[in-house]
Amino acid sequence: MVKMRMIALTTPKPGREQEFHDWYNNCHLPELVNQFGFAQASRWELVAKLMGSDTNPYLAIYEWEAEDPMAFLGQMGEAAQSGKLTQSDAQDFGTCYTAVFQALGDPVLPS
């Protein structure tokens, strides 16, 4: 099994922040975790920018393991296209950034 992480950096449309957060927290994350077997999904808010130029203030991190990560992502894409995942237009898709990463080893823990 390959350990995977997907990150999504997002921004709500102006004036639709509450709608965006409600959809993300109460619909989007639970749908992904329950329909696809993610080990967990969590959201984070930017508190300090140390370097880089990304303007998105919110981060979601999704964790899972898969035999075939690309097949797993294909299943998610099919579900989104077929309407099995609830979409929201409260997100600014012009700024969002989503990427998938696989582990390059075990986590480093305190000794």
PASEBA-1860 file (N, C-alpha, C; in nm, 3 decimals):
! residues 111
1> MVKMRMIA> 0.084/-0.118/0.000/0.000/0.000/0.000/0.089/0.125/0.000 ~ 0.047/0.223/-0.076/0.120/0.349/-0.086/0.051/0.451/0.004 ~ 0.128/0.517/0.091/0.073/0.622/0.176/0.063/0.749/0.094 ~ -0.055/0.810/0.095/-0.082/0.926/0.011/-0.134/1.042/0.094 ~ -0.108/1.162/0.045/-0.166/1.285/0.100/-0.211/1.370/-0.018 ~ -0.328/1.425/-0.006/-0.375/1.523/-0.103/-0.395/1.652/-0.026 ~ -0.349/1.762/-0.086/-0.371/1.892/-0.023/-0.455/1.978/-0.117 ~ -0.536/2.061/-0.058/-0.615/2.158/-0.134/-0.601/2.293/-0.065
9> LTTPKPGR> -0.549/2.391/-0.137/-0.541/2.529/-0.090/-0.658/2.603/-0.152 ~ -0.740/2.667/-0.070/-0.865/2.723/-0.121/-0.895/2.863/-0.066 ~ -0.984/2.930/-0.138/-1.034/3.062/-0.101/-1.184/3.065/-0.133 ~ -1.267/3.113/-0.039/-1.408/3.129/-0.073/-1.430/3.255/-0.157 ~ -1.539/3.256/-0.231/-1.577/3.377/-0.304/-1.615/3.485/-0.203 ~ -1.587/3.611/-0.234/-1.623/3.719/-0.142/-1.772/3.717/-0.108 ~ -1.801/3.734/0.020/-1.939/3.738/0.067/-2.002/3.601/0.084 ~ -1.929/3.495/0.052/-1.985/3.360/0.063/-1.903/3.271/0.156
17> EQEFHDWY> -1.829/3.335/0.245/-1.739/3.263/0.333/-1.812/3.160/0.419 ~ -1.922/3.198/0.481/-1.993/3.105/0.570/-2.049/2.986/0.491 ~ -2.103/3.012/0.375/-2.154/2.905/0.288/-2.040/2.808/0.251 ~ -1.925/2.864/0.216/-1.808/2.785/0.180/-1.764/2.696/0.295 ~ -1.749/2.753/0.415/-1.706/2.675/0.531/-1.808/2.569/0.568 ~ -1.936/2.602/0.560/-2.040/2.505/0.592/-2.034/2.387/0.494 ~ -2.024/2.415/0.365/-2.014/2.308/0.265/-1.889/2.224/0.289 ~ -1.775/2.287/0.310/-1.648/2.214/0.324/-1.652/2.123/0.447
25> NNCHLPEL> -1.693/2.180/0.562/-1.689/2.106/0.688/-1.799/2.002/0.702 ~ -1.920/2.034/0.655/-2.036/1.949/0.681/-2.079/1.863/0.563 ~ -2.022/1.888/0.447/-2.060/1.811/0.329/-1.938/1.748/0.262 ~ -1.847/1.832/0.215/-1.734/1.786/0.134/-1.643/1.687/0.207 ~ -1.590/1.726/0.322/-1.501/1.636/0.394/-1.570/1.506/0.434 ~ -1.691/1.510/0.493/-1.757/1.384/0.527/-1.786/1.296/0.405 ~ -1.825/1.356/0.292/-1.850/1.275/0.173/-1.723/1.202/0.128 ~ -1.613/1.273/0.123/-1.488/1.210/0.078/-1.442/1.101/0.174
33> VNQFGFAQ> -1.447/1.128/0.303/-1.402/1.029/0.401/-1.493/0.906/0.398 ~ -1.622/0.927/0.395/-1.716/0.814/0.403/-1.732/0.737/0.272 ~ -1.721/0.803/0.159/-1.739/0.734/0.031/-1.612/0.670/-0.022 ~ -1.496/0.722/0.015/-1.373/0.675/-0.046/-1.273/0.614/0.052 ~ -1.305/0.614/0.179/-1.218/0.548/0.275/-1.091/0.623/0.311 ~ -1.094/0.756/0.299/-0.981/0.832/0.349/-0.963/0.800/0.498 ~ -0.839/0.789/0.543/-0.814/0.765/0.685/-0.859/0.886/0.767 ~ -0.839/1.005/0.709/-0.885/1.128/0.773/-0.875/1.245/0.676
41> ASRWELVA> -0.948/1.348/0.708/-0.940/1.475/0.634/-0.953/1.586/0.737 ~ -0.873/1.691/0.719/-0.878/1.802/0.814/-0.856/1.933/0.740 ~ -0.905/2.040/0.802/-0.889/2.174/0.744/-0.806/2.260/0.837 ~ -0.738/2.357/0.775/-0.647/2.445/0.847/-0.661/2.586/0.792 ~ -0.638/2.685/0.878/-0.641/2.825/0.837/-0.502/2.885/0.850 ~ -0.460/2.959/0.750/-0.330/3.024/0.749/-0.319/3.125/0.862 ~ -0.210/3.118/0.938/-0.186/3.216/1.044/-0.058/3.296/1.020 ~ 0.032/3.245/0.937/0.155/3.318/0.905/0.212/3.262/0.775
49> KLMGSDTN> 0.249/3.351/0.684/0.311/3.310/0.558/0.461/3.334/0.572 ~ 0.539/3.228/0.555/0.683/3.237/0.574/0.758/3.259/0.443 ~ 0.704/3.205/0.334/0.762/3.230/0.202/0.663/3.186/0.096 ~ 0.683/3.230/-0.027/0.593/3.194/-0.135/0.489/3.301/-0.160 ~ 0.415/3.281/-0.268/0.319/3.384/-0.309/0.176/3.335/-0.316 ~ 0.148/3.215/-0.271/0.011/3.164/-0.276/-0.078/3.251/-0.187 ~ -0.198/3.281/-0.235/-0.288/3.371/-0.162/-0.401/3.297/-0.089 ~ -0.410/3.166/-0.104/-0.519/3.090/-0.042/-0.502/3.082/0.109
57> PYLAIYEW> -0.606/3.119/0.185/-0.594/3.117/0.331/-0.631/2.984/0.396 ~ -0.685/2.889/0.319/-0.731/2.764/0.379/-0.664/2.644/0.315 ~ -0.638/2.544/0.397/-0.572/2.421/0.355/-0.655/2.303/0.402 ~ -0.675/2.206/0.315/-0.734/2.078/0.355/-0.630/1.971/0.326 ~ -0.617/1.877/0.419/-0.524/1.766/0.403/-0.604/1.636/0.414 ~ -0.590/1.553/0.313/-0.658/1.424/0.306/-0.553/1.314/0.311 ~ -0.574/1.213/0.396/-0.477/1.106/0.411/-0.542/0.973/0.376 ~ -0.467/0.890/0.298/-0.517/0.757/0.265/-0.403/0.668/0.219
65> EAEDPMAF> -0.433/0.540/0.209/-0.340/0.444/0.152/-0.413/0.373/0.038 ~ -0.339/0.341/-0.068/-0.401/0.275/-0.183/-0.300/0.186/-0.252 ~ -0.349/0.077/-0.308/-0.265/-0.009/-0.391/-0.230/0.064/-0.520 ~ -0.330/0.131/-0.578/-0.314/0.202/-0.704/-0.366/0.344/-0.687 ~ -0.282/0.439/-0.647/-0.327/0.575/-0.620/-0.399/0.641/-0.738 ~ -0.355/0.616/-0.860/-0.419/0.680/-0.975/-0.558/0.623/-1.000 ~ -0.578/0.495/-0.976/-0.712/0.437/-0.988/-0.805/0.497/-0.882 ~ -0.751/0.517/-0.762/-0.827/0.578/-0.654/-0.872/0.719/-0.694
73> LGQMGEAA> -0.780/0.797/-0.748/-0.814/0.932/-0.792/-0.914/0.929/-0.907 ~ -0.902/0.831/-0.995/-0.998/0.815/-1.104/-1.139/0.791/-1.053 ~ -1.152/0.710/-0.948/-1.283/0.685/-0.887/-1.342/0.813/-0.830 ~ -1.258/0.895/-0.768/-1.305/1.024/-0.715/-1.352/1.114/-0.829 ~ -1.276/1.119/-0.937/-1.314/1.200/-1.052/-1.445/1.156/-1.113 ~ -1.464/1.026/-1.125/-1.590/0.972/-1.178/-1.706/1.009/-1.088 ~ -1.688/0.999/-0.957/-1.794/1.034/-0.863/-1.830/1.182/-0.875 ~ -1.730/1.268/-0.890/-1.756/1.411/-0.905/-1.832/1.439/-1.034
81> QSGKLTQS> -1.791/1.374/-1.143/-1.856/1.396/-1.273/-1.999/1.344/-1.276 ~ -2.026/1.236/-1.203/-2.159/1.175/-1.205/-2.255/1.237/-1.105 ~ -2.207/1.334/-1.026/-2.295/1.400/-0.930/-2.303/1.329/-0.795 ~ -2.218/1.229/-0.771/-2.220/1.158/-0.643/-2.151/1.237/-0.533 ~ -2.081/1.343/-0.570/-2.021/1.434/-0.473/-2.089/1.569/-0.485 ~ -2.125/1.627/-0.374/-2.191/1.757/-0.372/-2.090/1.866/-0.403 ~ -2.118/1.944/-0.504/-2.029/2.053/-0.545/-2.079/2.185/-0.484 ~ -1.990/2.282/-0.477/-2.027/2.416/-0.430/-1.962/2.519/-0.520
89> DAQDFGTC> -2.037/2.622/-0.554/-1.980/2.730/-0.634/-1.937/2.847/-0.545 ~ -1.930/2.822/-0.413/-1.886/2.926/-0.319/-1.734/2.935/-0.313 ~ -1.666/2.844/-0.380/-1.519/2.844/-0.383/-1.469/2.920/-0.504 ~ -1.363/2.995/-0.486/-1.298/3.066/-0.596/-1.205/2.969/-0.668 ~ -1.251/2.909/-0.777/-1.172/2.809/-0.849/-1.055/2.871/-0.924 ~ -1.053/3.003/-0.936/-0.942/3.070/-1.001/-0.816/3.075/-0.916 ~ -0.830/3.053/-0.786/-0.714/3.059/-0.696/-0.678/2.924/-0.636 ~ -0.768/2.826/-0.640/-0.743/2.701/-0.568/-0.627/2.621/-0.629
97> YTAVFQAL> -0.566/2.541/-0.545/-0.454/2.457/-0.584/-0.473/2.323/-0.514 ~ -0.473/2.215/-0.591/-0.487/2.081/-0.535/-0.375/1.994/-0.590 ~ -0.314/1.914/-0.504/-0.204/1.827/-0.548/-0.205/1.700/-0.463 ~ -0.148/1.594/-0.520/-0.141/1.465/-0.452/0.007/1.427/-0.436 ~ 0.041/1.377/-0.318/0.177/1.338/-0.286/0.180/1.196/-0.231 ~ 0.289/1.124/-0.256/0.307/0.994/-0.193/0.426/1.002/-0.098 ~ 0.423/0.920/0.006/0.527/0.921/0.108/0.662/0.880/0.052 ~ 0.765/0.947/0.099/0.903/0.913/0.061/0.977/0.847/0.178
105> GDPVLPS> 0.906/0.791/0.268/0.966/0.726/0.384/0.875/0.744/0.504 ~ 0.922/0.697/0.616/0.845/0.707/0.740/0.861/0.846/0.801 ~ 0.761/0.889/0.878/0.772/1.018/0.944/0.891/1.021/1.041 ~ 0.949/1.137/1.058/1.055/1.156/1.157/0.987/1.193/1.288 ~ 1.015/1.118/1.391/0.953/1.140/1.522/1.060/1.180/1.622 ~ 1.022/1.247/1.730/1.121/1.283/1.832/1.191/1.161/1.888 ~ 1.317/1.174/1.918/1.390/1.060/1.975/1.386/1.062/2.126
END
